[in-house]
Amino acid sequence: MRYFIVLLVVLSSCKSSTDKEPELKTFIEIHNEAIVIDTHNDILMKTVDLGIMLDQDLTGKTHSDLNRWKKGGLDVQIFSVYSDGAVENPFALANRQMDSLDVAVARNPNKIIKVANSDAILKAINENKIAAMFGVEGGHMIEDDLNKLETLYKRGARYLTLTHNVAPSWATSAADETTNPNLPQKGLTDFGMQVIRKMNELGMMIDVSHSGDQTFWDVIKITNKPIIASHSSVYSLVASRRNLKDDQIKAIAKNGGVIMVNFHPGFIDSSFDGKEMAFLEKHAIEGDSLMKSRMDEFYTMDYLYKKYADEAELMRPPLSKLIDHIDYIVKLVGVDYVGLGSDFDGIVLTPLQLDDVTTYPLITKELVEKGYSEEDIVKILGSNFLRVLKANELKK
């Protein structure tokens, strides 16, 4: 009996001591209090291609729509403005995609607003609105014209991805440099160097995702502002030409920039490409038929994965694979140089659990379980990118 009384006193004392300590925040609380930024979403491509609108309920059709962004706790979306290198009049298409966002913003002024700088982002967040900016994916969209580059900036483009797979005339892409070793010139031309200097002057971030190695190193030599990789992951974990090698990651950190990890399974899971090849071979007859009917390759794959959803589900990597890429960058160069660039709606499959934009909190949950502090999680979710955006805004 005496033992029981003593035990109660000890337990009571312990509880009282614990009550005086601040309670640990849940991952949801951390997520909701952080500024959550995704630097790369391709939904504007689909608004033009499919005739859909951002303020519709697009559940089951896309990864994204206006209401689902809010459910996922997203504060800032950088909307990719994309066309492949073969399209005619890419500058005109860029403006059409921008128009589709402007229409949605005009219809939903209480939910989303276009912003021009970091101060406007903070104001929008305080008003409980999603802050929207553009990122132009592919230098071919400026049509070798610095005036068109400036026009896109004035419309709200705050980064330019220098190349896509098919590169402009003035910079080589990762695809160029790895598939064509006999290129007469690699990296930036004289005009390409003018583009870099003009972007620095405007305060427009230079995005090296998709860039070839030589283009990357030319940028590092020329730029006087921090750069970004808007949607790239780690080459040492998955040897994709779209991923960044360790020396590139270190160079971006030294430059004060930030790497936004891409969610695409093929960039985060080394086993995925083999699985995808087997899937496409299995359904090759159907896929070829769709392509012959002039369905775009991206939409052909999207159709096949939706039709054979059970097979597709087995191919998706675990969410932990994405966290591995964040963790690798943190261990290599520190927590100040990594963020999120999902590529939602520009990729067909996603990691398990990350079904759409409502699932961003699960990334926070994984980071908490991995042992990251709230301060570090806040950096990864958005404040690292805000730092680089602000640094680009400063005149030199």
Secondary structure, 3 states (H helix, E strand, C coil): CHHHHHHHHHHHHHHHHHHHCCCCCCHHHHHHHCCCEEEEECHHHHHHHHCCCCCCCCECCECCCHHHHHHCCCCEEEEEEECCCCCCCHHHHHHHHHHHHHHHHHHCCCCEEECCCHHHHHHHHHCCCEEEEEEEECHHHHCCCHHHHHHHHHCCEEEEECCCCCCCCCCCEHHHHHHCCCCCCCCCCHHHHHHHHHHHHHCCEEECCCECHHHHHHHHHHCCCCCEECCCCECCCCCCCCCECHHHHHHHHHHCCEEEECCCHHHHCCCHHHHHHHHHHHCHHHHHHHHHCCCCHHHHHHHHHHHCHHHHHHHCCCHHHHHHHHHHHHHHHCHHHEEECCCECCCCCCCCCCCCHHHHHHHHHHHHHHCCCHHHHHHHHHHHHHHHHHHHHCCC
